[in-house]
């Protein structure tokens, strides 16, 4: 099946270790729905700047966790091609607690609050603005050991081996997210196939799947997904994510907020 050149060119944002896999994934997408990629190539979508494969800057041999969310943020300045990494966010903290851009990015805001609960810096039943002010004062102090920016958080996750994917690699306001995600499922299958082959050949444990929300659980439709260890939670745009003890126990020991 023919894949539009715009998507082949987008592979420039991915590490070379993924190029063969992503080409195979694009061909699988085209085979499943021959009209999808040509139609998308003629449409406007997020992320811009050909960044649909930006998450794959993480080399294949560095992957320890495959985190799968829903889709890109529905704002051009926010959609980066990396799951829940909002391009409009710089500083994490402000005098009011979390910075305004963090508070606008609902998934990121709730993820931050969950990390603070996991670290014992917030009580699960008290994660509002007043509680966050004192944490922010610690974070912004002269001798602070806290990370200060979203790029630092992304770097920490990358260093831990996270591949930060969205189930749908693009966002279009006129296309339902479920339909968009279904179209990209064959590519995610190619990604899991490649990881299974790579790590099995080295006799290493397969990376763990971290699945956020109902759309991410569509990976259960892929036969190879059952071979991977997994951790499952609601999507972080739900307030209940903050109190999710599975997520707290999983992320807490990583100390992602510390330098």
matplotlib code that plots the C-alpha trace (Angstrom):
import matplotlib.pyplot as plt

x = [0.0, 1.2, 2.1, 2.0, 5.5, 4.6, 4.5, 7.7, 9.4, 8.0, 10.3, 13.1, 11.8, 12.2, 15.4, 16.8, 16.2, 12.5, 12.5, 11.9, 9.2, 7.4, 7.4, 5.9, 3.4, 2.4, 2.0, -0.2, -2.4, -2.7, -3.6, -6.3, -7.8, -6.4, -8.2, -7.0, -3.5, -4.1, -7.1, -5.1, -2.3, -4.7, -6.2, -5.1, -4.1, -2.1, 0.8, 2.1, 5.7, 5.6, 6.0, 3.6, 6.6, 8.3, 7.8, 10.1, 13.1, 13.5, 15.8, 14.3, 16.9, 16.2, 12.6, 11.5, 8.0, 5.4, 3.0, -0.1, -2.5, -5.4, -4.3, -2.5, -3.7, -6.2, -4.2, -1.4, 1.0, 0.4, 0.5, 4.1, 3.7, 4.7, 2.0, 0.8, 3.9, 2.3, 4.5, 2.9, 4.2, 7.6, 7.7, 5.9, 5.5, 4.2, 3.4, -0.1, 1.1, 1.3, 1.8, -1.2, -0.1, 0.1, -3.4, -4.7, -3.2, -5.6, -3.8, -0.5, -2.0, -3.5, -0.3, 1.7, -0.7, -0.6, 3.3, 3.1, 0.7, 3.0, 6.0, 4.0, 4.1, 0.3, -2.5, -4.7, -7.8, -6.2, -4.7, -6.3, -4.7, -4.0, -2.2, -0.1, 1.1, 3.4, 4.7, 5.5, 7.4, 9.6, 10.0, 11.0, 13.3, 17.0, 18.1, 15.4, 16.0, 12.8, 12.8, 11.5, 10.3, 8.3, 11.3, 13.0, 10.1, 10.1, 13.9, 13.4, 10.8, 12.9, 15.9, 13.7, 13.0, 9.5, 8.2, 5.4, 2.8, -0.7, -3.2, -4.1, -1.0, -3.0, -5.9, -8.5, -11.5, -13.9, -12.8, -13.9, -10.8, -12.1, -12.1, -8.6, -7.2, -8.7, -6.8, -3.5, -3.9, -2.0, 1.0, 1.0, 0.8, 4.0, 5.7, 4.8, 5.9, 9.3, 9.8, 8.9, 11.3, 14.1, 13.9, 13.2, 16.3, 18.4, 16.6, 15.5, 12.1, 9.7, 8.9, 5.8, 2.7, 1.3, -2.3, -4.2, -7.9, -10.3, -8.8, -5.4, -7.0, -7.7, -4.2, -5.9, -7.1, -3.6, -2.5, 1.0, -0.1, -0.9, 2.8, 3.8, 3.6, 1.0, -0.2, -3.6, -5.3, -8.0, -6.9, -5.3, -7.9, -10.1, -9.7, -9.7, -6.3, -4.8, -5.9, -5.1, -2.9, -1.7, -0.2, 1.2, 3.0, 4.2, 5.6, 6.4, 9.7, 10.9, 11.1, 10.4, 10.0, 13.6, 16.7]
y = [0.0, 3.5, 5.8, 9.6, 11.1, 13.5, 10.7, 9.1, 12.5, 12.7, 9.7, 12.3, 13.1, 9.4, 7.7, 5.5, 2.4, 2.9, 3.7, 0.2, -0.5, 2.8, 2.3, -1.2, 0.4, 3.0, 0.3, -1.7, 1.5, 1.9, -1.8, -1.6, 1.5, 2.6, 6.0, 7.1, 8.3, 10.1, 11.8, 12.8, 14.1, 16.6, 17.7, 19.9, 18.1, 18.3, 18.1, 20.4, 20.5, 16.8, 15.8, 12.8, 10.5, 12.8, 10.3, 7.8, 10.0, 7.5, 4.7, 1.3, -0.2, 2.4, 1.6, 0.1, 1.4, 2.1, 4.7, 5.0, 7.9, 9.1, 11.8, 15.1, 18.2, 20.0, 23.2, 23.8, 25.3, 22.3, 19.3, 18.1, 14.5, 13.3, 12.0, 14.7, 16.8, 20.2, 22.5, 25.6, 24.7, 26.0, 26.5, 24.0, 26.3, 29.7, 31.7, 30.3, 26.7, 25.0, 27.4, 28.6, 26.6, 23.4, 24.1, 24.5, 21.2, 19.0, 15.7, 17.2, 19.0, 15.8, 13.8, 16.4, 16.2, 12.4, 12.6, 15.1, 12.7, 9.8, 11.7, 12.6, 16.3, 16.5, 14.6, 12.8, 14.5, 18.0, 18.8, 22.2, 25.6, 26.3, 23.0, 23.6, 27.0, 25.6, 22.9, 25.6, 27.6, 24.6, 24.0, 27.6, 28.1, 28.9, 25.5, 23.5, 20.0, 20.1, 20.1, 23.5, 23.0, 20.5, 19.7, 18.6, 16.3, 14.9, 14.3, 12.4, 10.2, 9.6, 8.7, 6.2, 4.5, 5.8, 5.8, 8.4, 7.5, 8.5, 5.9, 8.4, 10.1, 13.0, 15.3, 16.8, 18.6, 17.2, 13.5, 11.6, 10.5, 6.9, 6.8, 8.4, 5.9, 2.9, 4.0, 4.0, 0.7, -1.3, 1.0, 0.4, -3.3, -2.9, -1.1, -3.9, -6.6, -4.8, -4.4, -8.1, -9.3, -7.0, -7.8, -11.5, -11.8, -10.3, -12.5, -9.4, -8.7, -7.0, -3.3, -2.7, -1.2, 1.7, 2.2, 5.3, 5.3, 3.3, 4.1, 2.9, -0.4, -1.0, -2.4, -5.5, -6.1, -6.8, -10.4, -9.6, -7.1, -10.0, -10.9, -7.6, -6.7, -4.0, -1.3, 0.2, 3.4, 5.8, 8.7, 11.5, 14.1, 12.4, 13.8, 10.3, 9.8, 11.9, 9.3, 6.3, 4.2, 1.9, 5.0, 6.4, 3.1, 2.8, 6.3, 7.2, 5.3, 7.1, 10.5, 12.3, 15.7, 15.6, 16.7]
z = [0.0, -0.8, 2.1, 1.5, 1.5, 4.3, 6.7, 5.5, 5.9, 9.5, 10.4, 10.7, 14.2, 15.3, 16.3, 13.4, 15.5, 14.8, 11.1, 9.8, 12.4, 11.8, 8.0, 8.5, 10.9, 8.3, 5.7, 8.1, 8.7, 4.9, 4.5, 7.1, 5.7, 2.3, 2.4, 5.9, 5.3, 2.0, 3.5, 6.6, 4.4, 2.8, 6.1, 9.0, 12.1, 15.3, 16.1, 13.5, 12.1, 11.2, 14.8, 14.8, 15.6, 18.1, 20.9, 19.0, 19.7, 22.5, 21.1, 21.0, 23.2, 25.9, 26.3, 29.7, 29.8, 27.0, 28.4, 26.2, 26.6, 24.4, 21.9, 21.4, 23.2, 21.1, 20.9, 18.4, 20.9, 23.3, 20.9, 20.8, 19.6, 23.1, 25.4, 27.9, 27.4, 26.8, 24.6, 26.1, 29.6, 30.7, 34.5, 36.7, 39.7, 40.6, 43.7, 43.5, 43.4, 40.0, 37.1, 35.0, 31.9, 34.1, 35.4, 31.9, 30.9, 32.9, 32.4, 33.3, 36.3, 37.7, 37.0, 39.0, 41.9, 41.9, 42.0, 45.0, 46.8, 46.1, 47.5, 50.6, 49.8, 49.5, 51.3, 48.9, 50.3, 50.1, 46.7, 46.1, 45.6, 49.3, 49.8, 46.7, 47.8, 50.5, 48.2, 45.5, 48.1, 48.8, 45.1, 44.2, 47.2, 46.7, 47.9, 46.1, 44.9, 42.8, 39.0, 37.7, 34.1, 32.0, 29.8, 32.9, 33.8, 30.2, 30.5, 33.8, 32.2, 29.2, 31.4, 33.2, 29.8, 29.0, 25.5, 25.8, 23.1, 22.3, 21.1, 18.4, 16.9, 15.6, 16.6, 14.3, 15.9, 13.3, 13.7, 16.9, 18.9, 18.9, 15.1, 15.0, 17.5, 15.7, 12.5, 14.3, 16.1, 13.4, 13.9, 17.6, 16.9, 14.8, 17.7, 20.2, 17.7, 17.3, 21.0, 21.7, 19.0, 20.2, 23.9, 23.4, 21.2, 24.1, 26.6, 28.5, 30.2, 28.0, 28.7, 30.8, 29.2, 31.2, 29.8, 30.6, 29.8, 27.7, 24.4, 25.5, 26.5, 22.9, 22.8, 24.3, 20.7, 19.7, 20.2, 21.3, 24.0, 26.3, 26.5, 28.1, 31.8, 32.4, 34.7, 34.0, 35.2, 34.3, 32.0, 34.0, 32.9, 35.5, 39.0, 40.4, 38.9, 41.7, 44.3, 42.2, 44.5, 41.7, 40.0, 43.3, 44.0, 40.4, 40.0, 43.6, 43.8, 40.6, 42.4, 39.2, 40.8, 42.2, 40.5]

ax = plt.figure().add_subplot(projection="3d")
ax.plot(x, y, z, "-o")
ax.set_aspect("equal")
plt.show()
